[in-house]
C-alpha cells in the first residue's frame, strides 16, 4: 500500500495534522504551547468547532498558537472567536499565517494590533 511519507514504517511523528483534509481543525497541546490549526475554510458553518478547540486550548494555560498557514478563507466569525478568547482569558496568543488573503483580512480588522502575527513566506 503506497504511503504519503518518507518516514519509516512504525515511526510516528508528533502531532502532525493531516492537511489533505478539506476543512477542519486540529489541536495539539503536547509541547510548550497549545496549537490550534485551521485547514481550509473557516466560516459560520464550522466556526463553532474552532471555537470549542480554542477554548479547550485556553484551559491549558499555555501560550496558544493559532496556525492559519493552511487556512484558505476566513470570515468575521473566526475573528470574533479569537477576540472572545483574548478578552476573556489571560493566555498569550500568536497567529501564524501564510496566504496573502488571510494576512490582509487580519490586517484590515486590526488583529495585528491585538495579537502578534507571524508571517511565513512560501
N, C-alpha and C positions, 0 to 999 in steps of 0.2 A: 504494500500500500504506500503510495507516494506521500511524502511529508513536506510541509512548507518551512522547514527549518534546517539549519546545519548542525543543530545541537545533537549530541549523541543520544541514542535511544535510552530512555530511563533517566536522563539528566533533565531536571526541571528548572527553568529559570524563575526567579522570584517575581510573582505577581505581574506578569506581562499581559495586559488586556489584549483580547482578540480584536484588532482594529479592522478586520474584514467584515465585521458585523455592521449592518446598515445604520441603524440608530440604536444608541444605548449608552449606558453609564457603567463605570467601573469604580470600585473603591478598594484602596489598599492602605492599611494603617500599620503595616509591619515595620516600617522604617521610622526615622526620626520625625517625619511629617506624615500627615494623612493626605493621600492623593485621591482626588475625585476627578475622574476623566469623563468627558463627554465625547461621544463619537457620532458623527452625522449631524442631524438637525435637532435643535432644542427649541420647542415652541409650546404653546398651550396644550397640545395633545400629549406631551410626555414630561413636562417640567415637574410634575408632582413627584415623579421618580427621582429626578435630580435633587429636588428639594429634600426629600427623605434622606437620601445618601449624604447630602451636605450637612444636614442637622445631626446625623449619626457621627460624621467626622468631627463636628464641633464638640460632641460629648467626650471625645478622647482627650481634649485639652491640649492636643499637639497643634503645631502650626499646620495650616491647611494649604495645599497647593491645588488650585483648580486648573486642570490640564485641558485646555481647549485647542490643542495642536491638531486634533482630528475632528474638530467641530467645523461643519461647513455652513451652518446657518444658526442664528440665534435671534430671539426677539426680546421684547421688554420683560417677558415672564422670567427669563433666566437672570436678567439684571436685577429684577425685583427679588428673586430668591437669594442672590448674593448679598444684596443690600440688607435684607432681613437678618441674615447671619451677622453681618458687620454691625448692625445697630443693636442686636440683642445678645451678643456674646463678646467675650474679651479674647478670643483666639486670633492669632495672626493669620492673615490670608495673603496669598500671592496667586496671580493668574499667569499662566503661560499660554501664549498664542503663537500661531504660525501664519495663518491666512490673513491676507490684507483686508478682506471683508470684515472678519471678526475684529481685527485690530481697530479698524476705522469705526465700527459701531461702538466699541468700548471707549474710544477717544471722544466721539461725538457726545455721548452721555456723561462724560467726565469721570468715568470709572477709574481712569489712571490717576485721578486726584485723590481717590479714596483708598484704593488697593494697589499695591505695587504690581506692575505688569512686566513680565519678561517676554521679549520678542525673539523668536527663533527664526533665523533665515534659512531658506532652502539651500 
